[in-house]
Amino acid sequence: MLNLKKLSSFFCILLLASSYSSVATSSEDDVIKYKKCYVTFVRKSIDQTDPLLKKVNEEKISGVQACQELLQAMSSEGDKLLINHQPHSLDVFRTLNSFHRSWFAQFELNIATQDFSLSDFYDVNEMAFHLTRAFFNDKVPFSSILKSKISYQAIRKSEKEPILLYDNSLNATTERLGKIKWDRGDEVEFTPELVQFGEYVGIEKLNTQKNKLKKNEKNHYLEFYPHRPIGAGIIGTMPYILLNSGQNQEKMDGKNKDHRRWAKSVLRDFLCLDVPLITEEQAAPFVKPKSEISFQTKAKCMQCHATLDNMAGVIRNIEIYNTTEDGFGILSVRAAIPHKIVPGSSKYYNQSTQGRIVMNLEDQYINKKINNIEELADWMIQNKQLYRCSLKKVFSFLTGEGNPNDSDKKQFIDQLSNELMVEQNYKNIFMKIIGSKYF
């Protein structure tokens, strides 16, 4: 006859042993998870005295919880986000901001100007600050990267005023030009406020009232502020337009002169799309057989141009301008001027900011009229492709897999894309990937 009391005791011991075995395995997994998180975001080998690692080893917190604490690298202070005075907070900020900078392929300001001077005048990290702000500030929805009407700049500190600037495109060190007079466009020299250099302290609202420039427009001067964005978050910032326009010293005419490279960059950087996005048959209605512009007469060419040129229409009023006549004055400033809209004008560049979204997306043909850059951004925000593209970039950064073919991973990315679209919590997406089996 079975001794139920002994059998009960045996099962209790077995259950307890199993429990301890599970805890040990779980603890080891947590340590591995946190160490990988640390190396990913701090970019250094971990010290065994690390306080968060100690907590994980003592099973006070999980590996994911420790990683979440590590990523609390910035705090809000009014309109500013400041880097915390905690070990590795600066490292975490740098890593994330570098990742966000990698979303954008163009960093070359040198188009008919001396690039090293413009690197002092504009910060090519400006686009990345929008994404970094959305990560560190839980109150900022992810959609702000395309909704914000303002932009952001770095707060930096340096014990000494820097006198040299390393320029990546020239692969050389040149003298900073802050204390020298610049040409503001009306043959009057001025000393501009330049990009701060030194160690990162945080992010703040960009001062758009600085460095007013002028352009001679037929016996009168057009005054404008070269740092003022035109709305729609990142895609309306001046560095993004200057870096991606592909135009120089030109007013747009809707023919050969158009910001189509900007449109191509928007598709690539935010939607992970490239032209052609329509068929020859769908391009046929956009063909102009009698046009003097050769590409407008061919459906094969219009497969790309119908998408790019129509999208570029929303910034047709932007003129790229150099303050010196040829753009090669050593202190010339390259800027993007928004011209006023004059309804009924015969001039393409100031008659409107209308455009169209023309593409096939998710087996649907889209031919949608939009009135301005904000309506383009609104359409993007409401489209799952924005979130799917963003998730692929984050998943690649955290796992090293750029384009996973595994059906489970695709489903996982698709699920998180839906969550980001609905919940708009950017950091939460990172934490869910870190907490998954794929990290």
C-alpha positions as CSV (number, residue, x, y, z in Angstrom):
1,M,0.0,0.0,0.0
2,L,1.3,3.4,-0.9
3,N,2.4,5.7,1.9
4,L,0.6,8.9,0.8
5,K,2.4,11.0,3.4
6,K,5.9,9.9,2.1
7,L,4.7,10.3,-1.5
8,S,3.5,13.8,-0.7
9,S,6.8,14.7,0.9
10,F,8.7,13.4,-2.2
11,F,6.7,15.5,-4.6
12,C,7.2,18.6,-2.4
13,I,11.0,18.0,-2.5
14,L,10.9,17.4,-6.2
15,L,8.8,20.6,-6.8
16,L,11.2,22.6,-4.6
17,A,14.2,21.3,-6.5
18,S,12.6,22.1,-9.8
19,S,11.8,25.6,-8.5
20,Y,15.5,26.2,-7.5
21,S,16.7,24.8,-10.9
22,S,14.3,27.2,-12.7
23,V,15.4,30.2,-10.6
24,A,19.1,29.4,-11.3
25,T,18.4,29.2,-15.1
26,S,16.3,32.3,-15.0
27,S,19.0,34.2,-13.1
28,E,21.7,33.2,-15.6
29,D,19.4,34.3,-18.5
30,D,18.9,37.6,-16.7
31,V,22.6,38.2,-16.3
32,I,23.2,37.4,-19.9
33,K,20.3,39.7,-21.0
34,Y,21.6,42.6,-18.9
35,K,25.2,42.2,-20.0
36,K,24.1,42.2,-23.7
37,C,22.0,45.3,-23.0
38,Y,25.0,47.0,-21.3
39,V,27.4,46.3,-24.2
40,T,24.8,47.4,-26.8
41,F,24.1,50.8,-25.2
42,V,27.3,51.7,-23.3
43,R,29.6,50.2,-25.9
44,K,32.1,49.1,-23.3
45,S,32.9,45.8,-21.5
46,I,31.0,45.6,-18.2
47,D,32.7,45.8,-14.9
48,Q,31.7,43.1,-12.4
49,T,31.2,45.9,-9.8
50,D,28.4,47.4,-11.9
51,P,25.6,48.2,-9.4
52,L,22.8,47.0,-11.7
53,L,24.6,43.8,-12.5
54,K,25.0,43.2,-8.7
55,K,21.2,43.6,-8.4
56,V,20.6,41.1,-11.1
57,N,23.0,38.6,-9.6
58,E,21.2,39.0,-6.3
59,E,17.9,38.4,-8.1
60,K,16.5,41.7,-6.9
61,I,15.6,42.7,-10.4
62,S,15.4,41.0,-13.8
63,G,17.8,41.6,-16.7
64,V,15.1,43.6,-18.5
65,Q,14.4,45.7,-15.5
66,A,18.1,46.4,-15.1
67,C,18.3,47.4,-18.8
68,Q,15.3,49.7,-18.3
69,E,17.1,51.4,-15.4
70,L,20.3,51.8,-17.5
71,L,18.3,53.5,-20.2
72,Q,16.9,56.2,-17.8
73,A,19.7,58.4,-19.1
74,M,17.9,61.7,-19.4
75,S,15.4,63.8,-17.4
76,S,13.0,66.5,-18.4
77,E,13.6,70.0,-17.1
78,G,11.0,72.4,-18.6
79,D,11.6,72.4,-22.4
80,K,15.0,70.7,-22.0
81,L,16.1,67.1,-21.8
82,L,19.2,66.8,-19.7
83,I,21.6,63.9,-19.4
84,N,21.6,62.5,-15.9
85,H,24.7,62.5,-13.7
86,Q,24.7,58.7,-13.5
87,P,27.4,56.3,-14.6
88,H,27.1,55.7,-18.4
89,S,24.2,58.1,-19.0
90,L,26.3,60.0,-21.5
91,D,27.4,56.8,-23.2
92,V,23.8,55.7,-23.5
93,F,22.7,59.0,-25.0
94,R,25.6,59.0,-27.5
95,T,24.8,55.4,-28.6
96,L,21.1,56.2,-29.1
97,N,21.7,59.5,-30.9
98,S,24.3,57.8,-33.2
99,F,21.7,55.1,-34.0
100,H,19.1,57.8,-34.8
101,R,21.6,59.7,-36.9
102,S,22.2,56.5,-38.9
103,W,18.5,56.7,-40.1
104,F,19.6,59.5,-42.5
105,A,22.0,58.7,-45.3
106,Q,23.0,62.3,-46.2
107,F,25.5,64.3,-44.2
108,E,27.3,66.2,-46.9
109,L,26.6,70.0,-46.9
110,N,29.2,70.7,-49.5
111,I,27.2,71.6,-52.6
112,A,28.6,74.7,-54.2
113,T,29.8,76.0,-50.8
114,Q,32.7,75.4,-48.5
115,D,31.4,72.6,-46.3
116,F,33.6,73.3,-43.3
117,S,31.9,76.7,-42.7
118,L,28.4,75.2,-43.0
119,S,29.3,72.5,-40.5
120,D,29.7,75.3,-38.0
121,F,26.4,76.9,-39.0
122,Y,24.1,73.9,-39.1
123,D,24.1,70.8,-37.0
124,V,23.5,67.7,-39.1
125,N,22.5,65.9,-35.9
126,E,19.3,68.0,-35.8
127,M,17.1,65.3,-37.3
128,A,18.4,62.7,-34.8
129,F,17.5,64.9,-31.9
130,H,13.7,64.5,-32.7
131,L,14.0,60.7,-32.4
132,T,16.2,60.8,-29.3
133,R,13.7,63.2,-27.6
134,A,10.8,60.8,-28.4
135,F,12.8,57.9,-26.9
136,F,13.7,59.6,-23.6
137,N,10.5,61.6,-23.0
138,D,7.6,59.3,-22.4
139,K,5.2,62.2,-22.8
140,V,6.3,62.8,-26.4
141,P,4.4,60.5,-28.9
142,F,6.5,58.9,-31.7
143,S,4.4,60.8,-34.2
144,S,6.1,64.0,-33.1
145,I,9.0,63.2,-35.3
146,L,6.7,64.2,-38.2
147,K,4.3,66.5,-36.4
148,S,6.5,68.9,-34.4
149,K,6.4,72.5,-35.7
150,I,9.7,73.3,-33.8
151,S,13.1,71.7,-33.9
152,Y,15.9,70.9,-31.4
153,Q,19.5,71.6,-30.8
154,A,22.2,70.1,-28.6
155,I,23.3,71.7,-25.4
156,R,27.1,71.1,-25.2
157,K,29.8,72.2,-22.8
158,S,33.5,72.7,-23.3
159,E,36.1,74.1,-20.9
160,K,37.8,75.8,-23.8
161,E,36.4,77.6,-26.8
162,P,37.1,75.2,-29.7
163,I,39.2,76.8,-32.4
164,L,39.4,73.7,-34.7
165,L,36.8,71.7,-36.5
166,Y,37.3,68.2,-37.9
167,D,35.4,67.9,-41.2
168,N,34.4,64.3,-42.2
169,S,33.9,65.2,-45.9
170,L,37.3,66.9,-46.2
171,N,39.0,64.4,-43.9
172,A,40.9,67.4,-42.5
173,T,41.0,69.7,-39.5
174,T,40.1,73.3,-40.3
175,E,39.8,76.5,-38.3
176,R,36.4,77.3,-36.8
177,L,35.1,80.5,-38.2
178,G,32.9,81.9,-35.4
179,K,34.9,85.0,-34.6
180,I,35.3,86.0,-38.3
181,K,32.8,88.0,-40.3
182,W,30.4,86.1,-42.6
183,D,28.4,87.4,-45.6
184,R,24.7,87.6,-44.7
185,G,23.5,88.2,-48.2
186,D,23.4,92.0,-48.6
187,E,27.2,92.7,-48.6
188,V,27.0,93.4,-44.9
189,E,29.2,91.1,-42.8
190,F,27.9,89.6,-39.5
191,T,29.1,87.3,-36.8
192,P,26.6,84.4,-36.5
193,E,25.7,82.2,-33.6
194,L,27.3,78.9,-34.4
195,V,26.7,75.3,-33.4
196,Q,27.9,74.5,-29.9
197,F,30.8,72.2,-29.6
198,G,32.0,70.0,-26.7
199,E,30.5,67.3,-24.6
200,Y,26.8,66.7,-24.7
201,V,24.7,68.0,-21.9
202,G,21.2,67.6,-23.3
203,I,18.7,68.7,-25.9
204,E,16.7,71.9,-26.0
205,K,14.3,73.8,-28.3
206,L,16.2,75.3,-31.3
207,N,16.6,79.0,-31.4
208,T,15.1,79.9,-34.8
209,Q,15.4,83.7,-34.3
210,K,19.1,83.7,-34.8
211,N,21.3,84.5,-37.8
212,K,18.9,86.4,-40.0
213,L,19.9,86.4,-43.6
214,K,19.0,88.5,-46.6
215,K,18.6,87.9,-50.4
216,N,18.5,90.5,-53.1
217,E,15.2,90.1,-54.9
218,K,14.9,92.7,-57.7
219,N,15.7,95.9,-55.8
220,H,14.5,94.7,-52.4
221,Y,15.9,92.4,-49.8
222,L,14.0,89.2,-48.7
223,E,14.7,88.6,-45.1
224,F,14.5,85.2,-43.5
225,Y,15.7,83.0,-40.7
226,P,17.8,80.0,-42.0
227,H,17.2,77.8,-39.0
228,R,13.4,78.0,-38.9
229,P,11.7,74.7,-39.9
230,I,8.6,74.7,-42.1
231,G,6.7,72.2,-40.0
232,A,6.2,68.4,-40.3
233,G,8.9,67.5,-37.9
234,I,12.2,66.1,-39.3
235,I,11.3,66.4,-43.0
236,G,10.7,70.1,-42.6
237,T,13.9,71.0,-40.8
238,M,16.4,73.1,-42.7
239,P,19.3,70.6,-42.5
240,Y,17.1,67.8,-43.8
241,I,16.0,70.0,-46.8
242,L,19.6,71.3,-47.5
243,L,21.1,67.8,-47.2
244,N,18.5,66.1,-49.5
245,S,17.3,68.7,-52.0
246,G,20.0,68.2,-54.6
247,Q,19.3,71.7,-55.9
248,N,21.4,74.8,-55.7
249,Q,20.8,78.5,-56.4
250,E,17.5,77.7,-58.1
251,K,13.8,78.5,-57.9
252,M,11.7,75.4,-58.6
253,D,9.9,75.2,-61.9
254,G,8.2,71.7,-61.7
255,K,10.3,70.5,-64.6
256,N,14.0,69.9,-64.4
257,K,14.2,71.9,-61.2
258,D,12.4,70.1,-58.3
259,H,13.2,68.8,-54.9
260,R,12.7,65.2,-56.1
261,R,15.8,64.0,-54.2
262,W,14.1,65.2,-51.0
263,A,11.0,63.2,-51.8
264,K,13.2,60.1,-52.6
265,S,14.9,60.6,-49.2
266,V,11.5,60.8,-47.3
267,L,10.4,57.6,-48.9
268,R,13.7,55.8,-48.0
269,D,14.3,57.2,-44.6
270,F,10.8,56.9,-43.1
271,L,8.9,54.4,-45.2
272,C,11.8,52.1,-46.4
273,L,10.5,52.5,-50.0
274,D,12.2,53.2,-53.3
275,V,10.9,54.1,-56.7
276,P,9.4,52.9,-59.0
277,L,6.2,52.4,-56.9
278,I,3.7,52.4,-59.8
279,T,3.4,50.4,-63.1
280,E,3.9,51.9,-66.6
281,E,0.1,51.7,-67.0
282,Q,-0.5,53.7,-63.9
283,A,2.2,56.2,-65.0
284,A,0.5,56.8,-68.4
285,P,-2.0,59.5,-67.2
286,F,1.0,61.6,-66.0
287,V,2.8,61.5,-69.4
288,K,2.8,64.8,-71.3
289,P,3.5,63.9,-75.0
290,K,4.2,67.5,-76.1
291,S,6.4,68.4,-73.1
292,E,9.8,69.9,-73.8
293,I,11.1,67.9,-70.9
294,S,12.1,64.5,-72.2
295,F,11.3,62.4,-69.2
296,Q,7.7,63.8,-69.0
297,T,7.0,62.2,-72.4
298,K,7.8,58.6,-71.4
299,A,5.7,56.4,-69.2
300,K,8.8,54.4,-68.2
301,C,10.4,57.6,-66.8
302,M,7.2,58.8,-65.2
303,Q,7.0,55.6,-63.1
304,C,9.5,57.3,-60.8
305,H,8.8,61.0,-61.6
306,A,5.1,60.8,-61.0
307,T,5.8,59.7,-57.4
308,L,8.8,61.9,-56.7
309,D,7.8,65.2,-58.5
310,N,4.3,65.2,-57.1
311,M,5.5,64.7,-53.6
312,A,8.2,67.3,-54.0
313,G,5.4,69.8,-54.9
314,V,4.7,70.4,-51.2
315,I,8.1,72.2,-50.8
316,R,8.1,73.8,-54.2
317,N,8.3,77.3,-52.6
318,I,11.7,76.5,-51.0
319,E,14.6,78.0,-52.9
320,I,18.2,77.0,-52.1
321,Y,20.4,80.1,-51.8
322,N,24.0,81.0,-51.2
323,T,24.8,84.4,-49.6
324,T,27.7,85.0,-52.0
325,E,26.9,85.1,-55.7
326,D,28.8,81.9,-56.7
327,G,28.6,80.1,-53.3
328,F,32.3,79.7,-53.1
329,G,33.1,82.6,-50.8
330,I,34.9,81.2,-47.8
331,L,32.2,82.5,-45.5
332,S,29.2,82.0,-47.7
333,V,26.0,80.6,-46.1
334,R,23.8,78.1,-47.9
335,A,20.2,78.3,-46.9
336,A,16.7,77.3,-47.8
337,I,14.3,80.2,-48.3
338,P,10.5,79.7,-48.1
339,H,8.8,82.0,-50.6
340,K,5.4,83.3,-49.9
341,I,2.4,81.7,-51.6
342,V,0.6,83.9,-54.2
343,P,-2.6,82.1,-55.3
344,G,-3.0,82.4,-59.1
345,S,0.7,83.1,-59.7
346,S,2.1,81.8,-63.0
347,K,5.3,80.9,-61.2
348,Y,5.4,77.3,-60.1
349,Y,7.5,78.0,-57.0
350,N,5.0,80.3,-55.3
351,Q,1.6,79.4,-56.8
352,S,0.9,76.8,-54.0
353,T,2.4,74.0,-52.0
354,Q,0.1,71.3,-53.4
355,G,1.3,67.9,-54.2
356,R,0.1,64.3,-54.6
357,I,0.9,60.9,-53.0
358,V,1.3,58.5,-56.0
359,M,2.2,54.9,-55.2
360,N,1.2,51.3,-54.7
361,L,1.3,50.3,-51.1
362,E,0.0,47.1,-49.5
363,D,-1.7,46.1,-52.8
364,Q,-3.5,49.4,-53.0
365,Y,-3.0,52.1,-55.6
366,I,-2.9,55.6,-54.0
367,N,-3.3,58.9,-55.9
368,K,-4.1,61.4,-53.2
369,K,-4.0,65.1,-53.4
370,I,-2.2,66.9,-50.5
371,N,-2.1,70.7,-49.9
372,N,1.2,71.0,-47.9
373,I,4.0,69.2,-46.1
374,E,1.9,68.8,-43.0
375,E,-0.7,66.8,-44.9
376,L,2.1,64.6,-46.3
377,A,3.3,64.0,-42.7
378,D,-0.3,63.3,-41.5
379,W,-0.7,60.7,-44.2
380,M,2.6,59.1,-43.2
381,I,1.7,59.0,-39.5
382,Q,-1.6,57.3,-40.3
383,N,0.1,54.7,-42.4
384,K,1.5,51.5,-40.9
385,Q,4.5,51.5,-43.3
386,L,6.1,54.3,-41.2
387,Y,6.0,52.1,-38.1
388,R,7.0,48.9,-39.9
389,C,10.0,50.7,-41.3
390,S,11.0,52.2,-37.9
391,L,10.6,48.7,-36.3
392,K,12.9,47.2,-38.8
393,K,15.6,49.7,-38.0
394,V,15.2,49.2,-34.2
395,F,15.1,45.4,-34.6
396,S,18.3,45.5,-36.7
397,F,20.1,47.7,-34.2
398,L,19.2,45.4,-31.3
399,T,19.6,42.0,-32.9
400,G,21.9,42.5,-35.8
401,E,19.3,41.2,-38.3
402,G,18.5,43.8,-40.9
403,N,15.9,42.0,-42.9
404,P,14.7,38.8,-41.1
405,N,13.1,36.1,-43.3
406,D,11.8,34.0,-40.4
407,S,8.0,34.1,-40.3
408,D,7.9,34.3,-36.5
409,K,10.2,37.3,-36.5
410,K,8.2,39.0,-39.3
411,Q,5.1,38.4,-37.2
412,F,6.8,39.8,-34.1
413,I,7.9,43.0,-36.0
414,D,4.4,43.4,-37.5
415,Q,2.8,43.1,-34.0
416,L,5.2,45.7,-32.5
417,S,4.5,48.0,-35.5
418,N,0.8,47.9,-34.7
419,E,1.6,48.7,-31.0
420,L,3.8,51.6,-31.9
421,M,1.1,53.0,-34.2
422,V,-1.5,52.8,-31.5
423,E,0.4,53.5,-28.3
424,Q,3.0,55.8,-29.8
425,N,5.5,54.8,-27.0
426,Y,8.9,54.6,-28.8
427,K,11.0,53.4,-25.8
428,N,8.5,50.6,-25.0
429,I,9.2,49.0,-28.4
430,F,12.9,48.8,-27.5
431,M,12.0,47.2,-24.2
432,K,9.8,44.6,-25.8
433,I,12.5,43.6,-28.2
434,I,15.0,43.4,-25.4
435,G,12.6,41.3,-23.4
436,S,12.0,38.9,-26.3
437,K,13.9,35.7,-27.2
438,Y,15.4,37.6,-30.2
439,F,17.7,39.8,-28.2
